[in-house]
Amino acid sequence: MAVSEDYRRYVLGQLAPLALVSSRPMFGCAALYSEELIFGLIADDTLYLRVDDESRREYTARGMAPFRPYPDRELFSTTYYAVPADVLEDTEALCIWARRSLTAARTARKPSKKRAKPAKASRPPKRRRRRSRGLRR
């Protein structure tokens, strides 16, 4: 999953209109960040962007593949998909897709609203009965 420096710089140049985009090495690939939020990956000189249920449809309709961290295994990601070449080459289009990716990343980061369990009513501790050691009557 090598990433060439030229390709990484090209992708960052295409994403320059977005604010505060950077990349950092991560497990043999490069992670794309915007304000500490991961929204994309570069692996084997392919750009993958974060998707949600709605945006995934556009990627699959265009025949784009999900990120596969291990090419020799069936394991693949359902949250990162390859970006079409025509989108990558068009700075304006890529920034639109990247903004959707940032929205998907922000949404996934928000904690789910789980209902809090009601607190159990506290009971006073049970008293132990003392056995009398005295004489029986």
C-alpha positions as CSV (number, residue, x, y, z in Angstrom):
1,M,0.0,0.0,0.0
2,A,2.8,2.4,-0.9
3,V,2.0,6.0,-1.6
4,S,4.2,8.0,-3.9
5,E,5.1,11.5,-2.8
6,D,4.1,12.9,-6.2
7,Y,0.6,11.4,-6.0
8,R,0.2,12.6,-2.4
9,R,1.2,16.1,-3.4
10,Y,-1.1,16.0,-6.4
11,V,-4.1,15.0,-4.3
12,L,-3.3,17.7,-1.7
13,G,-3.0,20.3,-4.5
14,Q,-6.4,19.3,-5.9
15,L,-7.9,19.6,-2.4
16,A,-6.2,23.0,-1.7
17,P,-9.5,25.0,-1.9
18,L,-10.7,23.1,1.2
19,A,-9.4,24.6,4.5
20,L,-6.8,22.9,6.5
21,V,-6.3,19.7,4.6
22,S,-3.2,17.7,5.5
23,S,-2.0,14.1,5.2
24,R,-0.2,11.8,7.7
25,P,1.2,8.3,7.3
26,M,-1.2,5.6,8.7
27,F,-0.6,1.8,8.4
28,G,1.3,2.0,5.1
29,C,-1.0,4.5,3.5
30,A,-1.7,8.2,4.0
31,A,-4.7,9.5,5.9
32,L,-6.3,12.8,4.8
33,Y,-7.3,15.1,7.6
34,S,-9.3,18.3,7.9
35,E,-9.1,19.8,11.3
36,E,-8.2,16.5,13.0
37,L,-11.0,14.7,11.2
38,I,-10.1,11.8,8.8
39,F,-12.1,12.0,5.6
40,G,-9.9,10.2,3.1
41,L,-7.1,7.7,2.5
42,I,-4.5,7.3,-0.2
43,A,-3.3,3.8,-0.8
44,D,-1.5,2.4,-3.8
45,D,-1.8,5.8,-5.4
46,T,-5.5,5.7,-5.3
47,L,-7.7,8.2,-3.5
48,Y,-10.5,6.9,-1.3
49,L,-13.0,9.1,0.4
50,R,-15.3,8.5,3.3
51,V,-18.9,7.6,2.4
52,D,-22.2,7.3,4.2
53,D,-25.3,5.4,3.1
54,E,-26.4,8.2,0.8
55,S,-23.1,9.0,-0.9
56,R,-22.1,5.3,-1.3
57,R,-24.7,4.9,-4.0
58,E,-23.0,7.4,-6.2
59,Y,-19.7,5.6,-5.9
60,T,-21.2,2.1,-6.6
61,A,-23.3,3.5,-9.5
62,R,-20.0,4.6,-11.1
63,G,-18.5,1.1,-10.5
64,M,-16.0,2.3,-7.8
65,A,-14.5,-0.2,-5.4
66,P,-14.3,0.0,-1.7
67,F,-10.9,0.3,0.1
68,R,-9.3,-3.2,0.6
69,P,-6.6,-3.0,3.2
70,Y,-5.4,-6.5,2.3
71,P,-5.7,-7.2,-1.4
72,D,-5.2,-11.0,-0.9
73,R,-8.2,-11.2,1.6
74,E,-11.9,-10.7,1.2
75,L,-11.9,-8.0,3.9
76,F,-12.9,-4.5,2.6
77,S,-14.1,-1.2,4.0
78,T,-17.7,0.0,3.6
79,T,-16.8,3.5,4.7
80,Y,-14.1,4.4,2.1
81,Y,-14.5,4.2,-1.7
82,A,-12.2,5.0,-4.6
83,V,-12.7,8.3,-6.3
84,P,-13.4,8.2,-10.1
85,A,-10.5,9.6,-12.2
86,D,-12.6,12.3,-13.8
87,V,-13.6,13.6,-10.4
88,L,-10.0,13.5,-9.2
89,E,-8.8,15.5,-12.2
90,D,-11.5,18.2,-11.7
91,T,-10.6,20.3,-8.7
92,E,-14.1,21.8,-8.3
93,A,-15.8,18.4,-8.5
94,L,-13.3,16.8,-6.1
95,C,-13.9,19.5,-3.5
96,I,-17.6,18.8,-3.7
97,W,-17.1,15.1,-3.2
98,A,-14.6,15.8,-0.4
99,R,-17.1,18.1,1.4
100,R,-19.7,15.3,1.3
101,S,-17.0,13.0,2.7
102,L,-16.3,15.5,5.5
103,T,-20.0,15.6,6.3
104,A,-20.1,11.7,6.5
105,A,-17.0,11.8,8.8
106,R,-18.6,14.4,11.1
107,T,-21.9,12.5,11.2
108,A,-20.1,9.2,12.0
109,R,-18.1,11.0,14.8
110,K,-21.2,12.2,16.6
111,P,-22.1,10.0,19.6
112,S,-25.3,8.1,19.1
113,K,-28.2,9.2,21.2
114,K,-28.8,6.2,23.3
115,R,-31.5,6.4,25.8
116,A,-30.1,6.5,29.3
117,K,-31.4,3.7,31.5
118,P,-33.5,5.0,34.4
119,A,-31.6,4.8,37.7
120,K,-32.7,2.0,40.0
121,A,-34.4,3.1,43.2
122,S,-32.0,2.7,46.0
123,R,-33.0,0.5,48.8
124,P,-31.7,0.7,52.3
125,P,-29.2,-2.0,53.0
126,K,-30.7,-5.2,54.4
127,R,-30.3,-5.6,58.1
128,R,-29.0,-8.9,59.3
129,R,-31.0,-10.5,62.0
130,R,-29.0,-11.2,65.0
131,R,-29.3,-14.6,66.5
132,S,-29.8,-14.5,70.2
133,R,-27.3,-16.5,72.1
134,G,-29.2,-16.3,75.2
135,L,-31.4,-18.9,76.9
136,R,-34.5,-20.0,75.3
137,R,-37.7,-19.6,77.2
